[in-house]
Amino acid sequence: MAMSVKIISEEKIKPSSPTPETQKHLKFSFLDQLALPVYVPVLLFYAPGGDDNQTSKSHRLKASLSKALAQYYPFAGRVQDNNVSIHCNDEGAIYVEAQVNCRLSNVLNQLNVDSLNQFLPFSIASSDSAKGCILLVQTTSFQCGGITIGLLMSHKITDASSISSFINTWTAIAVAGDDSNATISQLPLPEFVSDSVLQPPQDFQVATPTSDTGIHAKGVTKRLVFEGSKITALKAKAASARVEQPTRVEAVAGLIWKCAIAASKSTSGVSKACVLGQAVNLRKRLEPNLSDTSIGNLLGFITPETKAGAAEEIELQEVVGLLREGIAEFKKSGYKKYQDTEAYLEFFKTMTDPDGPYSSDKNFYLCSSWSRFGFYETDFGWGCPVWFIGGLSMFSNFFLLMDTRDGRGIEALVTLSEEDMAVFQRDEDLLAFASFNPDVIQVADSKGSSTLCEGKSTSEVAVGSDVQVLSV
């Protein structure tokens, strides 16, 4: 029987207390303005367990979400048509409840990445009633008693760190139950970053890769898993005099980029220059530093580039060296362009240059890492998730890296054109270290088999420093 998800109800969850008139409008920073008008997907899968039945779980989730929205009040608002602010009007987050005609184990042990969008409220997000909506949630109940919680977060005000901060607040309130008011008073308050911290919105438009070969093109998404032992071997292979100790992210991102370059060259017959846009967390690089609960698009980018016309296939050590050099330059002065006006204008001149990173003569790839954000620790009161995944099919030429549940491996979603993917997934260098779409986990369907949290992730920063590779 084919999997079928049925929507049972739809409503709006408003903040538990009204937003003060003085906070009714939140201005974008220029990074928020430039953020693509897309939703960032997050999916959390929970095994059957806990004392709550489905009705109790529903009440717990909605009541705690309402209280969380009082703290994260812009998430209950709407993006204005002028693309420079959010109207914090307490209209509410859209909340959908659904049921699916299978057990959780059927999904996780016979995983079809393309089917996962059914657990996310994309159809509602594209409707007129959801215009400008910041947050949509869909809970889906399985026949076994398991549940998945799917979120769509507007990229206009959130990055992965912002999403993680919000979910941490939501889960803390949910677990506290009747004592949630005391819990809320002890939680760190979100700090909404606007044009007072970063450069304000601008009047001119910046070109983005929107052609058939750009990141907006339709593509094919495949899931890869790099086990911890394989990553250890991959890091050893990626090491060189230039980069003696590559990190997990450098090694895995470098290998994926290298194999994507090779696939493009094979299908097109042309060796183009290739740019990798790698997002980097600005929170601890801006002056003064920002807190971990700072909310907004606090992302800088490095853009390492390979040369066009290379006769030989680029080596892993070379691409890892390019990544390391990009991070080193960013640490030194690259972050300044996001606060200094003169550096900022020079940055945009580069971005709009016909020969810049978005040139049609170059292949542009985007890579993000969702390590260190604790998504596997999100306990609403019935245990931590047995599986987490995010960023489904957001763009083409896109690589998203996430921790495996044990914190030692990396799970990657790679989206490429259909032609490039056909070559990419046969690359022997890639297959030596990665497995394509293995079963997620053996999930017990019996009552009381909830998964316990197993501690913090041990994933690394980009170069073993305070510069953290981050997500879109």
N, C-alpha and C positions, 0 to 999 in steps of 0.2 A: 504494500500500500504506500502510495506517495505521501510524503509529509505534507500536512496542511495546517496552517495557523489560522485560527478564527478569532477575530476581534470580538470581545464580549462587551466592553464599555469604553467610553472616552469622556474625560472631564478635565477641568482646569484646576490645578492646585495653586491656591493663592498663599502669599506669606501669612504667617500666623498673626502678625501685627503689621499695621500700615506703614509704608515708607514715609518719613517726614517730608514736608514740602521742600525743604532745603536740599533734599537729595533726589529730586525727581528727574534730574537730567545728569547723565554721565558722559562727558566728552571723550571721544576717542583720542588716543595718541596717533601719530602718523603710521605706526606699525599696525594698529587696529584698523585704520583706514585702508591700508594696503592688503590686509588679510583677505583671502579669497572668500566669497560669500557661499561657503559650504558648511555642512555639518560634520563634526568629528565624531565618528561612532565609537562606542565602548560597549562591550558585551561581557557580562559576568555570569557564569554558570554555577549553580549551587545544587549539590546533591540533596536528596530527601534528608530531613533531620530537624532537630529542635522540637520544642514543645508546641509551637504554633501550627495550627492548620492553615489552609490557604486563606480563609477569611481573616484570620488573625494576622497573617503576614501582610495581607493587603492593607488592613487598618494601620499596622505598625509603619509600613512604608509610606503611606500617604500622610499620616500625622507627623512623622519625623521630617518628611520632605517639606511640609508647610513651615515647620520651625527652622529648617535649614535655609529656606528661601528668605526668611526674615533677616538672616545674617548676610546672605548673598542676594540682596534685593534686586540688583540689575538683571539677574537670571529670570526674574518674573516679569520683566519688562519687554519692550519691543525695540528693535533697531529702527531708527528713523530713516526715511527715504533719502535724506541728504547725505547719508553715509558718514556723518561726523559725530553722531551721538546715539545714546540709548535713552528712550523715554521710560523711566522707572515708574510705571503706572500701576504696578501690582496686578496686571491682567492675568498673570499666572503661567506656570509651566503646564504643558499639555501632558496628561497622564492616561495611558492606554493599558487596559488589561486584556489578555488574550489567552487562549488555550491551544495546545498542539496535540495531534492525535498519535503521539509516540512517547516512548520513554527517553529519558536523558541519555542513557547508554547508547540508544540507537543513533543519536546525533554524534556523540563524541567518539564512538568506535567505528563509525562509517562516515567520517567527516567529509562533507561537501561544502567547501568554502563559499561557493556561489549561492548556496541555500541559506546562509546565515543572515542575509538581509531581511528575511521574513521575521526575525526576532527584533527588528528595529522599525520604528514608526516612520519610515521614509514616505509612504503614500500620504500620510497626514501632513508631514512636513512640507510637501509640495502643494498643499491645498491653500486656497485663499484665506481660510480661517486661521492658518498658522503663519501668515505673512509677518516677517520680522521677529518671529518667536526665537528666543534664546535657547530654551531647554525643552526637549521632549523626552518622555520616558515611556518604555513599554515593558511590562512584566508579562512573561509567558509561562504558564503552568504546564508541566508534563504529566502524563498519566501515572507516573511512578511517585509523584509528589515533589519532584525536583522543580526548580524554577530558574529562569534566566531573567536578568535585569539588563535591559538595553537602553542606553542613553544616546541621544543626539544633541551635541553641544555646538552652538554657533561658534565658528572660528573667528567671528568678528570681535570677540572679547576673551576667548580662551585658548590656551595652549595646553599641553599635557600636564604641566605642573598645576595650572589653574583647575583643571578637571579633577586631578588627584586631591587637591585641597578641599574642593567642594564635596567630593565623595567621602573623604575622611570625616568631615563635619556631619554629613548626613548619617553615616554609620554610627558615629559616636552618640548622636541623639537617639537613633533607633535602638541601640543597645541599652541606653540609660532608661528608656521607658518613662515611668512616672517620675523619675529623678532627673529628667532631661533639662529642666531649668537650671539646676545646680551644675550639670555638665556643661551647658552652654556658657555659663559664666566663667568657666575655666578654659574654654577653647580659645585659641588664638584668633583674633578678628581678621577677616580678609581685608587687604589693602588694595583698593581698586586704582590701578595706575592709569593716569590720563595724560592730557597734554601738559600737565604741570610738572611731570617727571621726564617724559620723552618729548621729542620734537612734535609740535602740533600738526594737525592735518594740513595738506597742501592743496592748491588749486589745480595742479597739473597731474596728468595720469602717467603712470609708469607701465611700460609694455611688459606683458608676461607671456610665457610660451603657450600660445593658444592654437598653434597650427596642428595639423594631423600628427606631427611627430613630437608635439609638446606634451606637457603634463596633463592637459585637459583632454587629450585624445582618449578614445575608448581603448581598453586593453584587457588582457587576461591576467588574473591574479592567481598565483600559486603560493602555497605555504611550505616553508622549509624549516627543518629543525636541525640545529647544530648542537649536539650533545657536549657536555662539559669536557670530556676526554678528547673529543675531536677538536674543540677550540684550542686546547692546550697544544695539540700537534699543529694546528693552523698558525698559531702565534709563533711557533718555532720556525715554520716555513716562511713567515712574513718578516722575520727579523733580519736585520742587516746592519752594517756599520752606520748607516743613516738613521735607523730606528732600531736600537738594540733590544728594546722590550715593548713590542706593540701591545696595545690593550685589546680586550675582547672586541670592542666596537670597531677599532681600527682594522683588526684582522678580518672580521666578518664583513664589514662594509666594503673594505678593499677588495675582497674576493668577489662579492656580488657585483660591484662596479666593474671590475676587470672582466668578468664573464658576460656582463651585459654589453660592454664595449665590443667584445669579440663576436657576440651574436649579431649586433647591429652591422658590423663590418661584413659578416658572412652573408646576411640577407640583402644588404644594399650594394655590396661590392665596392664601397667607398669607405676610406678611413678618415672620418671626420674628427675634428677636435671635439672632445667630450668634457662637459662641465658637470661637476657634482655639487649641488647645493646642499650643504650639511648644516642643519640648524644647531645653534649653540645657545645655552642658557645665559641670559644677560643679568640675572638677579644678583649674582655675586661679583659682577664685573663693572656695573655702573657705579658712579660716585655721587652720593654715598650708595653703599650696597642696599639692596632691597631684601625684604624678608621672603621666606619660602612660601608664605601665604599671600604674596603679591599676585593680583589677578589681572590678566591681560595678555596680549601677545608680546611677551618679553623674550623675543627670539632674535638673535643675530645670525648671520650666515657667513660661512666660509665657502669659497667657490674654487676649489682646485680644478685644474684643467689639463687635459692631455693634449699633445700636439696632433695636428692633422697630418695625413700622408705617411704615417709610420708604416714601414714595410713589414716589420716584425710585430708579433703580438706583444702587448705591454705586459710586463712582469708584475707579480703581486707585490714584491718589495718596492717597486717604483710607485705604485698607486698608494701604498701605505705611507711612503715617504712624502708624497704630495699632501696627504691628509694631515700628517704630523706638522709639516711646514705651515699649512693653513691655520691650524690651531695655535701654533707658536706666534704667528704674526697677529692673530686675533688677541691673544693674551697681552701682547706688547702694546698695541695701539688700535687694533681694529674695532674695538667696542666703542671708541670715542665718537665715531660718526653718528651714533644714535642719540647723543646729547649735545655735541658741539655743532653749532650752526654751519660754520665753514666746512667742516669735515662732512657734515650731513649733505650739503649741496654738492660736494665733490663726489660723494657716494652715488647720489642719484644721477649725476652726469654720466658716471660709469655704467649704471644700470640701463640708461636709455641710449647708450652709444650703440650704433649699428653693429659694431664689432664686439660688444659686451657679451656677458654670459648668456643672454637670451637671443643671440643672433641665430637666424634661421640656418646659417651655415654650420651650426654646432648642434650636437646632441646634448640636451639638458636632462639631467637626472636629479631627483630629490631624495635625500636619505634622512630619516629621523630615527631617534632611539627613544623608547619609552622605558628605559631601565631606571631603577632607583625610585620609582614613584609608588611602590607598595600596593599595586592593584590586587595582588594575591592576599592582602591582609584585610580586605574590605568585608567585615563581618557585620551583618545587619541583625544578628541575634540567633542565627542558626548555623554558624560555622563559616569558614572562609571559602571562597570559590574554588571549585576543582579545576576550572579553566577560565582564562581571561584572554580576550583578543580585542584589538582596537584598530581603527584606521582602515576599515575594509574598503578596498577598491576606490580610494579617494581620488587618485590621479593615475595616469599612465607614467611610465618611467619613474616609478616611486618604489622605494624600499623602506619598510618599517621594521625596526628591530625591537623585540620585546623579550623580557626574561622568561625562561621556562619556570615552571612551578618550583623546582628545587633551587632556583637562583644561580645555577652554575652554567646552564646552557642558554642559547638564544634561539628564539622562534622568530622567523622572518616572514613577512608578507611581501612578495615582489610582484609588481604589476608592469608588464611590458606589452608591446604590440603582439598580436597573435603570431606573426611571422618570427619576431625575435624570440618569443617565449619557446617556440618549437625547437629552436637551436639551443637556447639557454639551458633548458632542462635536460639536455643530453651532454652538457659540458662535463668532461671527465674530471677536470680540476675541481669543479663544484661538487660532483657526486662523491669525491674522495672524502669530503668533510660534512656533507649535508644529506638529510633524508627528505624526500618529497612526501608531504602529507601523511606521516605515520598516524596511527590511532592516537587520540589525545590521552586517554587514561581509562582504566577499567573502573567504571562507576557502579557501586553496589546500589541496587534499586530498593533495598529493604529499609524500612523505617528505622531511624536512629543511626544511620551511617554517615552523619554529617562529617565534613572534613574540618580538622582543627588547623588553626593558623600555626605555621611552623617557623615563625621568626622573620626577621628582615631579610630582604634580598641582599646578596653580596655582589651585585653587579658593579662595574667600574665606571669611573669618569673617563673622559676621552683620552687624556694623556697622564692619568694618575695625578691630577692636580685639581684646582678649584674651578676649572673650566669644564662644565658638564655638557656633553652632547645631549640635545633635547629634541623634542618632537615638534611637529606642526601643531 
